[in-house]
Amino acid sequence: MTYKKNDRIALVHTTDPYTDLRPGSEGTVRRFDAGLDILHVAWDAGSSLSMLLDGGDEVRPA
């Protein structure tokens, strides 16, 4: 899937054991690096955790 700046997304799953984000957390796409399959997100909760889509992280449209 392709993401564009300002798309709204919701977290389905993350492999990061240290984040406070939970499934259903919402955020705004800041940048999508298609070559590395990394989604840079500004989460509404204040986090800037990027999603490694090839690494097991999963999001859906909000």
PDB file of N, CA, C and O in Angstrom:
ATOM      1  N   MET A   1       0.844  -1.185   0.000  1.00  0.00           N
ATOM      2  CA  MET A   1       0.000   0.000   0.000  1.00  0.00           C
ATOM      3  C   MET A   1       0.886   1.243   0.000  1.00  0.00           C
ATOM      4  O   MET A   1       1.988   1.223   0.548  1.00  0.00           O
ATOM      5  N   THR A   2       0.417   2.299  -0.599  1.00  0.00           N
ATOM      6  CA  THR A   2       1.131   3.567  -0.635  1.00  0.00           C
ATOM      7  C   THR A   2       0.460   4.544   0.321  1.00  0.00           C
ATOM      8  O   THR A   2      -0.767   4.635   0.375  1.00  0.00           O
ATOM      9  N   TYR A   3       1.269   5.261   1.063  1.00  0.00           N
ATOM     10  CA  TYR A   3       0.763   6.250   2.008  1.00  0.00           C
ATOM     11  C   TYR A   3       1.217   7.620   1.569  1.00  0.00           C
ATOM     12  O   TYR A   3       2.315   7.780   1.036  1.00  0.00           O
ATOM     13  N   LYS A   4       0.367   8.615   1.794  1.00  0.00           N
ATOM     14  CA  LYS A   4       0.692   9.991   1.446  1.00  0.00           C
ATOM     15  C   LYS A   4       0.743  10.842   2.710  1.00  0.00           C
ATOM     16  O   LYS A   4       0.092  10.529   3.707  1.00  0.00           O
ATOM     17  N   LYS A   5       1.521  11.917   2.659  1.00  0.00           N
ATOM     18  CA  LYS A   5       1.598  12.838   3.776  1.00  0.00           C
ATOM     19  C   LYS A   5       0.191  13.278   4.168  1.00  0.00           C
ATOM     20  O   LYS A   5      -0.639  13.583   3.312  1.00  0.00           O
ATOM     21  N   ASN A   6      -0.061  13.305   5.461  1.00  0.00           N
ATOM     22  CA  ASN A   6      -1.325  13.714   6.079  1.00  0.00           C
ATOM     23  C   ASN A   6      -2.415  12.652   6.049  1.00  0.00           C
ATOM     24  O   ASN A   6      -3.521  12.903   6.527  1.00  0.00           O
ATOM     25  N   ASP A   7      -2.132  11.461   5.494  1.00  0.00           N
ATOM     26  CA  ASP A   7      -3.094  10.359   5.627  1.00  0.00           C
ATOM     27  C   ASP A   7      -3.258  10.044   7.108  1.00  0.00           C
ATOM     28  O   ASP A   7      -2.299  10.121   7.877  1.00  0.00           O
ATOM     29  N   ARG A   8      -4.463   9.692   7.500  1.00  0.00           N
ATOM     30  CA  ARG A   8      -4.717   9.290   8.882  1.00  0.00           C
ATOM     31  C   ARG A   8      -4.675   7.764   8.946  1.00  0.00           C
ATOM     32  O   ARG A   8      -5.271   7.081   8.114  1.00  0.00           O
ATOM     33  N   ILE A   9      -3.962   7.239   9.947  1.00  0.00           N
ATOM     34  CA  ILE A   9      -3.832   5.793  10.101  1.00  0.00           C
ATOM     35  C   ILE A   9      -4.089   5.407  11.553  1.00  0.00           C
ATOM     36  O   ILE A   9      -4.063   6.247  12.452  1.00  0.00           O
ATOM     37  N   ALA A  10      -4.338   4.117  11.760  1.00  0.00           N
ATOM     38  CA  ALA A  10      -4.517   3.565  13.101  1.00  0.00           C
ATOM     39  C   ALA A  10      -3.608   2.355  13.235  1.00  0.00           C
ATOM     40  O   ALA A  10      -3.414   1.600  12.283  1.00  0.00           O
ATOM     41  N   LEU A  11      -3.063   2.183  14.412  1.00  0.00           N
ATOM     42  CA  LEU A  11      -2.163   1.071  14.677  1.00  0.00           C
ATOM     43  C   LEU A  11      -2.949  -0.229  14.812  1.00  0.00           C
ATOM     44  O   LEU A  11      -3.946  -0.296  15.532  1.00  0.00           O
ATOM     45  N   VAL A  12      -2.488  -1.255  14.113  1.00  0.00           N
ATOM     46  CA  VAL A  12      -3.037  -2.602  14.261  1.00  0.00           C
ATOM     47  C   VAL A  12      -2.108  -3.415  15.156  1.00  0.00           C
ATOM     48  O   VAL A  12      -2.553  -4.086  16.087  1.00  0.00           O
ATOM     49  N   HIS A  13      -0.792  -3.342  14.856  1.00  0.00           N
ATOM     50  CA  HIS A  13       0.198  -4.119  15.608  1.00  0.00           C
ATOM     51  C   HIS A  13       1.573  -3.491  15.443  1.00  0.00           C
ATOM     52  O   HIS A  13       1.915  -3.000  14.367  1.00  0.00           O
ATOM     53  N   THR A  14       2.363  -3.510  16.519  1.00  0.00           N
ATOM     54  CA  THR A  14       3.766  -3.108  16.426  1.00  0.00           C
ATOM     55  C   THR A  14       4.629  -4.135  17.146  1.00  0.00           C
ATOM     56  O   THR A  14       4.214  -4.739  18.135  1.00  0.00           O
ATOM     57  N   THR A  15       5.822  -4.314  16.633  1.00  0.00           N
ATOM     58  CA  THR A  15       6.762  -5.247  17.241  1.00  0.00           C
ATOM     59  C   THR A  15       7.617  -4.566  18.305  1.00  0.00           C
ATOM     60  O   THR A  15       8.433  -5.222  18.953  1.00  0.00           O
ATOM     61  N   ASP A  16       7.440  -3.256  18.494  1.00  0.00           N
ATOM     62  CA  ASP A  16       8.225  -2.505  19.482  1.00  0.00           C
ATOM     63  C   ASP A  16       7.685  -2.771  20.888  1.00  0.00           C
ATOM     64  O   ASP A  16       6.577  -2.341  21.209  1.00  0.00           O
ATOM     65  N   PRO A  17       8.446  -3.472  21.731  1.00  0.00           N
ATOM     66  CA  PRO A  17       7.957  -3.818  23.061  1.00  0.00           C
ATOM     67  C   PRO A  17       7.992  -2.646  24.050  1.00  0.00           C
ATOM     68  O   PRO A  17       7.464  -2.760  25.156  1.00  0.00           O
ATOM     69  N   TYR A  18       8.605  -1.528  23.666  1.00  0.00           N
ATOM     70  CA  TYR A  18       8.786  -0.416  24.602  1.00  0.00           C
ATOM     71  C   TYR A  18       7.821   0.749  24.402  1.00  0.00           C
ATOM     72  O   TYR A  18       7.815   1.684  25.203  1.00  0.00           O
ATOM     73  N   THR A  19       7.016   0.711  23.358  1.00  0.00           N
ATOM     74  CA  THR A  19       6.115   1.826  23.074  1.00  0.00           C
ATOM     75  C   THR A  19       4.870   1.768  23.956  1.00  0.00           C
ATOM     76  O   THR A  19       4.434   0.697  24.376  1.00  0.00           O
ATOM     77  N   ASP A  20       4.317   2.935  24.223  1.00  0.00           N
ATOM     78  CA  ASP A  20       3.042   3.028  24.936  1.00  0.00           C
ATOM     79  C   ASP A  20       1.861   2.983  23.968  1.00  0.00           C
ATOM     80  O   ASP A  20       0.708   2.940  24.399  1.00  0.00           O
ATOM     81  N   LEU A  21       2.141   2.992  22.658  1.00  0.00           N
ATOM     82  CA  LEU A  21       1.064   2.921  21.665  1.00  0.00           C
ATOM     83  C   LEU A  21       0.393   1.565  21.750  1.00  0.00           C
ATOM     84  O   LEU A  21       1.046   0.549  21.988  1.00  0.00           O
ATOM     85  N   ARG A  22      -0.905   1.558  21.555  1.00  0.00           N
ATOM     86  CA  ARG A  22      -1.700   0.337  21.603  1.00  0.00           C
ATOM     87  C   ARG A  22      -2.534   0.224  20.330  1.00  0.00           C
ATOM     88  O   ARG A  22      -2.773   1.227  19.658  1.00  0.00           O
ATOM     89  N   PRO A  23      -2.977  -0.982  19.993  1.00  0.00           N
ATOM     90  CA  PRO A  23      -3.850  -1.118  18.828  1.00  0.00           C
ATOM     91  C   PRO A  23      -5.012  -0.131  18.901  1.00  0.00           C
ATOM     92  O   PRO A  23      -5.657   0.024  19.937  1.00  0.00           O
ATOM     93  N   GLY A  24      -5.256   0.524  17.780  1.00  0.00           N
ATOM     94  CA  GLY A  24      -6.305   1.536  17.717  1.00  0.00           C
ATOM     95  C   GLY A  24      -5.767   2.950  17.855  1.00  0.00           C
ATOM     96  O   GLY A  24      -6.467   3.903  17.516  1.00  0.00           O
ATOM     97  N   SER A  25      -4.514   3.116  18.354  1.00  0.00           N
ATOM     98  CA  SER A  25      -3.919   4.451  18.435  1.00  0.00           C
ATOM     99  C   SER A  25      -3.877   5.050  17.037  1.00  0.00           C
ATOM    100  O   SER A  25      -3.556   4.360  16.070  1.00  0.00           O
ATOM    101  N   GLU A  26      -4.202   6.339  16.931  1.00  0.00           N
ATOM    102  CA  GLU A  26      -4.259   6.988  15.629  1.00  0.00           C
ATOM    103  C   GLU A  26      -3.157   8.026  15.476  1.00  0.00           C
ATOM    104  O   GLU A  26      -2.658   8.586  16.453  1.00  0.00           O
ATOM    105  N   GLY A  27      -2.792   8.266  14.215  1.00  0.00           N
ATOM    106  CA  GLY A  27      -1.764   9.252  13.920  1.00  0.00           C
ATOM    107  C   GLY A  27      -1.857   9.735  12.489  1.00  0.00           C
ATOM    108  O   GLY A  27      -2.711   9.301  11.716  1.00  0.00           O
ATOM    109  N   THR A  28      -0.955  10.648  12.155  1.00  0.00           N
ATOM    110  CA  THR A  28      -0.907  11.265  10.833  1.00  0.00           C
ATOM    111  C   THR A  28       0.419  10.925  10.166  1.00  0.00           C
ATOM    112  O   THR A  28       1.486  11.074  10.763  1.00  0.00           O
ATOM    113  N   VAL A  29       0.338  10.471   8.935  1.00  0.00           N
ATOM    114  CA  VAL A  29       1.544  10.134   8.170  1.00  0.00           C
ATOM    115  C   VAL A  29       2.322  11.411   7.881  1.00  0.00           C
ATOM    116  O   VAL A  29       1.764  12.396   7.398  1.00  0.00           O
ATOM    117  N   ARG A  30       3.609  11.382   8.180  1.00  0.00           N
ATOM    118  CA  ARG A  30       4.499  12.500   7.873  1.00  0.00           C
ATOM    119  C   ARG A  30       5.310  12.215   6.622  1.00  0.00           C
ATOM    120  O   ARG A  30       5.608  13.122   5.845  1.00  0.00           O
ATOM    121  N   ARG A  31       5.669  10.936   6.427  1.00  0.00           N
ATOM    122  CA  ARG A  31       6.452  10.563   5.247  1.00  0.00           C
ATOM    123  C   ARG A  31       6.405   9.055   5.100  1.00  0.00           C
ATOM    124  O   ARG A  31       6.343   8.328   6.092  1.00  0.00           O
ATOM    125  N   PHE A  32       6.435   8.584   3.853  1.00  0.00           N
ATOM    126  CA  PHE A  32       6.499   7.153   3.580  1.00  0.00           C
ATOM    127  C   PHE A  32       7.705   6.896   2.702  1.00  0.00           C
ATOM    128  O   PHE A  32       7.804   7.431   1.598  1.00  0.00           O
ATOM    129  N   ASP A  33       8.620   6.080   3.190  1.00  0.00           N
ATOM    130  CA  ASP A  33       9.810   5.690   2.437  1.00  0.00           C
ATOM    131  C   ASP A  33       9.521   4.322   1.817  1.00  0.00           C
ATOM    132  O   ASP A  33       9.708   3.287   2.458  1.00  0.00           O
ATOM    133  N   ALA A  34       9.066   4.331   0.570  1.00  0.00           N
ATOM    134  CA  ALA A  34       8.669   3.093  -0.097  1.00  0.00           C
ATOM    135  C   ALA A  34       9.848   2.151  -0.307  1.00  0.00           C
ATOM    136  O   ALA A  34       9.672   0.932  -0.287  1.00  0.00           O
ATOM    137  N   GLY A  35      11.041   2.691  -0.507  1.00  0.00           N
ATOM    138  CA  GLY A  35      12.224   1.860  -0.720  1.00  0.00           C
ATOM    139  C   GLY A  35      12.568   1.016   0.495  1.00  0.00           C
ATOM    140  O   GLY A  35      12.991  -0.132   0.358  1.00  0.00           O
ATOM    141  N   LEU A  36      12.390   1.577   1.673  1.00  0.00           N
ATOM    142  CA  LEU A  36      12.682   0.867   2.915  1.00  0.00           C
ATOM    143  C   LEU A  36      11.421   0.351   3.603  1.00  0.00           C
ATOM    144  O   LEU A  36      11.501  -0.372   4.596  1.00  0.00           O
ATOM    145  N   ASP A  37      10.255   0.725   3.071  1.00  0.00           N
ATOM    146  CA  ASP A  37       8.959   0.343   3.637  1.00  0.00           C
ATOM    147  C   ASP A  37       8.822   0.820   5.089  1.00  0.00           C
ATOM    148  O   ASP A  37       8.380   0.084   5.972  1.00  0.00           O
ATOM    149  N   ILE A  38       9.223   2.092   5.297  1.00  0.00           N
ATOM    150  CA  ILE A  38       9.119   2.720   6.612  1.00  0.00           C
ATOM    151  C   ILE A  38       8.107   3.852   6.543  1.00  0.00           C
ATOM    152  O   ILE A  38       8.161   4.705   5.657  1.00  0.00           O
ATOM    153  N   LEU A  39       7.194   3.841   7.484  1.00  0.00           N
ATOM    154  CA  LEU A  39       6.152   4.854   7.573  1.00  0.00           C
ATOM    155  C   LEU A  39       6.449   5.744   8.780  1.00  0.00           C
ATOM    156  O   LEU A  39       6.438   5.281   9.921  1.00  0.00           O
ATOM    157  N   HIS A  40       6.715   7.024   8.517  1.00  0.00           N
ATOM    158  CA  HIS A  40       6.995   7.981   9.587  1.00  0.00           C
ATOM    159  C   HIS A  40       5.675   8.607  10.008  1.00  0.00           C
ATOM    160  O   HIS A  40       4.949   9.165   9.184  1.00  0.00           O
ATOM    161  N   VAL A  41       5.369   8.511  11.304  1.00  0.00           N
ATOM    162  CA  VAL A  41       4.051   8.890  11.801  1.00  0.00           C
ATOM    163  C   VAL A  41       4.169   9.859  12.971  1.00  0.00           C
ATOM    164  O   VAL A  41       5.039   9.702  13.828  1.00  0.00           O
ATOM    165  N   ALA A  42       3.298  10.854  13.003  1.00  0.00           N
ATOM    166  CA  ALA A  42       3.111  11.710  14.175  1.00  0.00           C
ATOM    167  C   ALA A  42       1.862  11.179  14.871  1.00  0.00           C
ATOM    168  O   ALA A  42       0.740  11.450  14.442  1.00  0.00           O
ATOM    169  N   TRP A  43       2.062  10.431  15.935  1.00  0.00           N
ATOM    170  CA  TRP A  43       0.946   9.817  16.655  1.00  0.00           C
ATOM    171  C   TRP A  43       0.232  10.853  17.515  1.00  0.00           C
ATOM    172  O   TRP A  43       0.873  11.730  18.096  1.00  0.00           O
ATOM    173  N   ASP A  44      -1.087  10.756  17.599  1.00  0.00           N
ATOM    174  CA  ASP A  44      -1.886  11.700  18.376  1.00  0.00           C
ATOM    175  C   ASP A  44      -1.459  11.714  19.847  1.00  0.00           C
ATOM    176  O   ASP A  44      -1.609  12.731  20.525  1.00  0.00           O
ATOM    177  N   ALA A  45      -0.937  10.606  20.336  1.00  0.00           N
ATOM    178  CA  ALA A  45      -0.512  10.496  21.736  1.00  0.00           C
ATOM    179  C   ALA A  45       0.827  11.195  21.993  1.00  0.00           C
ATOM    180  O   ALA A  45       1.295  11.231  23.131  1.00  0.00           O
ATOM    181  N   GLY A  46       1.447  11.749  20.944  1.00  0.00           N
ATOM    182  CA  GLY A  46       2.690  12.482  21.109  1.00  0.00           C
ATOM    183  C   GLY A  46       3.929  11.724  20.660  1.00  0.00           C
ATOM    184  O   GLY A  46       5.009  12.310  20.594  1.00  0.00           O
ATOM    185  N   SER A  47       3.808  10.461  20.356  1.00  0.00           N
ATOM    186  CA  SER A  47       4.937   9.655  19.911  1.00  0.00           C
ATOM    187  C   SER A  47       5.259   9.958  18.449  1.00  0.00           C
ATOM    188  O   SER A  47       4.398  10.405  17.691  1.00  0.00           O
ATOM    189  N   SER A  48       6.504   9.710  18.069  1.00  0.00           N
ATOM    190  CA  SER A  48       6.898   9.839  16.662  1.00  0.00           C
ATOM    191  C   SER A  48       7.441   8.502  16.156  1.00  0.00           C
ATOM    192  O   SER A  48       8.242   8.466  15.222  1.00  0.00           O
ATOM    193  N   LEU A  49       7.007   7.416  16.771  1.00  0.00           N
ATOM    194  CA  LEU A  49       7.463   6.075  16.397  1.00  0.00           C
ATOM    195  C   LEU A  49       7.163   5.790  14.932  1.00  0.00           C
ATOM    196  O   LEU A  49       6.027   5.939  14.482  1.00  0.00           O
ATOM    197  N   SER A  50       8.185   5.379  14.193  1.00  0.00           N
ATOM    198  CA  SER A  50       8.011   4.997  12.791  1.00  0.00           C
ATOM    199  C   SER A  50       7.606   3.536  12.718  1.00  0.00           C
ATOM    200  O   SER A  50       7.981   2.734  13.573  1.00  0.00           O
ATOM    201  N   MET A  51       6.847   3.200  11.701  1.00  0.00           N
ATOM    202  CA  MET A  51       6.386   1.832  11.499  1.00  0.00           C
ATOM    203  C   MET A  51       7.264   1.140  10.474  1.00  0.00           C
ATOM    204  O   MET A  51       7.437   1.633   9.359  1.00  0.00           O
ATOM    205  N   LEU A  52       7.816   0.004  10.851  1.00  0.00           N
ATOM    206  CA  LEU A  52       8.636  -0.811   9.951  1.00  0.00           C
ATOM    207  C   LEU A  52       7.711  -1.857   9.334  1.00  0.00           C
ATOM    208  O   LEU A  52       7.528  -2.939   9.892  1.00  0.00           O
ATOM    209  N   LEU A  53       7.142  -1.536   8.200  1.00  0.00           N
ATOM    210  CA  LEU A  53       6.104  -2.385   7.612  1.00  0.00           C
ATOM    211  C   LEU A  53       6.637  -3.738   7.169  1.00  0.00           C
ATOM    212  O   LEU A  53       5.891  -4.717   7.171  1.00  0.00           O
ATOM    213  N   ASP A  54       7.917  -3.819   6.787  1.00  0.00           N
ATOM    214  CA  ASP A  54       8.527  -5.109   6.452  1.00  0.00           C
ATOM    215  C   ASP A  54       8.969  -5.859   7.702  1.00  0.00           C
ATOM    216  O   ASP A  54       9.305  -7.041   7.638  1.00  0.00           O
ATOM    217  N   GLY A  55       8.968  -5.165   8.843  1.00  0.00           N
ATOM    218  CA  GLY A  55       9.440  -5.753  10.089  1.00  0.00           C
ATOM    219  C   GLY A  55       8.341  -6.263  10.989  1.00  0.00           C
ATOM    220  O   GLY A  55       8.600  -6.652  12.128  1.00  0.00           O
ATOM    221  N   GLY A  56       7.105  -6.266  10.492  1.00  0.00           N
ATOM    222  CA  GLY A  56       6.013  -6.818  11.284  1.00  0.00           C
ATOM    223  C   GLY A  56       5.033  -5.789  11.825  1.00  0.00           C
ATOM    224  O   GLY A  56       3.989  -6.163  12.361  1.00  0.00           O
ATOM    225  N   ASP A  57       5.343  -4.494  11.698  1.00  0.00           N
ATOM    226  CA  ASP A  57       4.389  -3.474  12.134  1.00  0.00           C
ATOM    227  C   ASP A  57       3.241  -3.404  11.127  1.00  0.00           C
ATOM    228  O   ASP A  57       3.432  -3.613   9.929  1.00  0.00           O
ATOM    229  N   GLU A  58       2.053  -3.107  11.635  1.00  0.00           N
ATOM    230  CA  GLU A  58       0.876  -3.074  10.772  1.00  0.00           C
ATOM    231  C   GLU A  58      -0.032  -1.925  11.159  1.00  0.00           C
ATOM    232  O   GLU A  58      -0.296  -1.695  12.339  1.00  0.00           O
ATOM    233  N   VAL A  59      -0.511  -1.198  10.143  1.00  0.00           N
ATOM    234  CA  VAL A  59      -1.447  -0.093  10.341  1.00  0.00           C
ATOM    235  C   VAL A  59      -2.608  -0.272   9.361  1.00  0.00           C
ATOM    236  O   VAL A  59      -2.548  -1.075   8.430  1.00  0.00           O
ATOM    237  N   ARG A  60      -3.660   0.503   9.604  1.00  0.00           N
ATOM    238  CA  ARG A  60      -4.826   0.527   8.713  1.00  0.00           C
ATOM    239  C   ARG A  60      -5.290   1.980   8.582  1.00  0.00           C
ATOM    240  O   ARG A  60      -4.931   2.816   9.412  1.00  0.00           O
ATOM    241  N   PRO A  61      -6.067   2.286   7.571  1.00  0.00           N
ATOM    242  CA  PRO A  61      -6.627   3.639   7.481  1.00  0.00           C
ATOM    243  C   PRO A  61      -7.510   3.920   8.695  1.00  0.00           C
ATOM    244  O   PRO A  61      -8.225   3.040   9.175  1.00  0.00           O
ATOM    245  N   ALA A  62      -7.448   5.144   9.177  1.00  0.00           N
ATOM    246  CA  ALA A  62      -8.264   5.518  10.353  1.00  0.00           C
ATOM    247  C   ALA A  62      -9.630   6.012   9.902  1.00  0.00           C
ATOM    248  O   ALA A  62     -10.462   6.373  10.734  1.00  0.00           O
TER     249      ALA A  62
END
